[in-house]
């Protein structure tokens, strides 16, 4: 009896409105990608985002106590960040953009 080889790729089929396909094709073309590559990349990125948002992190009580001690410490100021935070906003400094 012949055995089936393991599949490395699986087809996915979907029905989309013409306007959606046109937009996907336009964006894929702008990236120099095929429709398939563009949709596959977008779907994988969306799946990764969902999985990363819902990932449960487990740690021991000792590990959690250590984590809480570290995040509860007073942060040391970063001089460059302090300087940026203290700059006046453009609209507070009399800044008028050129037209």
C-alpha positions in Angstrom: 0.0 0.0 0.0 1.4 3.4 -1.0 1.9 6.0 1.8 1.0 9.6 1.3 3.8 12.1 1.6 3.6 14.6 4.4 2.1 17.9 3.1 4.2 21.0 3.5 1.6 23.4 2.2 -2.1 23.6 2.6 -4.5 25.5 0.3 -6.9 28.1 1.7 -9.7 29.3 -0.3 -11.9 32.4 0.4 -14.5 34.5 -1.3 -13.9 38.2 -1.2 -15.8 41.2 -2.7 -14.2 42.6 -5.9 -13.3 45.8 -4.1 -11.3 43.9 -1.4 -9.4 41.9 -4.0 -8.6 45.2 -5.9 -7.3 46.8 -2.8 -5.2 43.7 -1.9 -3.8 43.5 -5.4 -2.9 47.2 -5.3 -1.1 47.0 -2.0 0.6 43.7 -3.0 1.8 45.4 -6.2 3.1 48.4 -4.2 5.2 46.0 -2.2 6.3 44.0 -5.2 4.6 40.8 -3.9 2.1 38.4 -5.3 -1.4 38.4 -3.9 -0.8 35.0 -2.3 2.4 36.2 -0.6 0.8 39.4 0.5 -2.3 37.8 2.0 -0.3 35.0 3.6 2.1 37.5 5.3 -0.8 39.6 6.5 -2.7 36.6 7.9 0.4 35.2 9.7 1.1 38.6 11.2 -2.5 38.9 12.4 -2.4 35.4 13.9 0.9 36.2 15.7 -0.6 39.3 17.2 -3.6 37.4 18.5 -1.4 34.6 19.9 1.0 37.1 21.6 -1.9 39.0 23.1 -3.4 35.9 24.6 -0.3 34.1 25.8 -0.4 33.1 29.4 2.8 33.6 31.4 3.3 31.3 34.3 5.8 31.7 37.1 6.5 30.4 40.6 5.5 32.5 43.6 9.2 33.2 44.2 9.6 34.3 40.6 6.6 36.5 40.8 7.8 38.1 44.0 11.2 38.8 42.4 9.4 40.3 39.3 7.3 42.6 41.5 10.3 43.7 43.5 12.1 44.7 40.2 9.1 46.6 38.7 8.4 48.3 42.0 11.8 49.9 42.2 12.1 53.6 41.6 13.3 54.2 38.0 16.5 56.1 37.5 15.9 59.2 35.3 17.4 59.2 31.8 18.7 62.7 31.2 17.9 62.7 27.5 14.3 61.7 28.2 14.0 64.4 30.9 15.2 67.0 28.5 12.7 65.9 25.8 9.8 65.9 28.4 10.7 69.4 29.5 10.8 70.9 26.0 7.9 73.2 25.3 5.5 71.9 22.7 5.7 73.7 19.3 2.3 75.4 20.0 3.5 76.6 23.4 6.7 78.1 22.0 5.2 80.6 19.5 6.1 78.2 16.6 4.3 79.0 13.4 4.7 76.5 10.5 5.7 77.9 7.1 3.0 77.7 4.4 
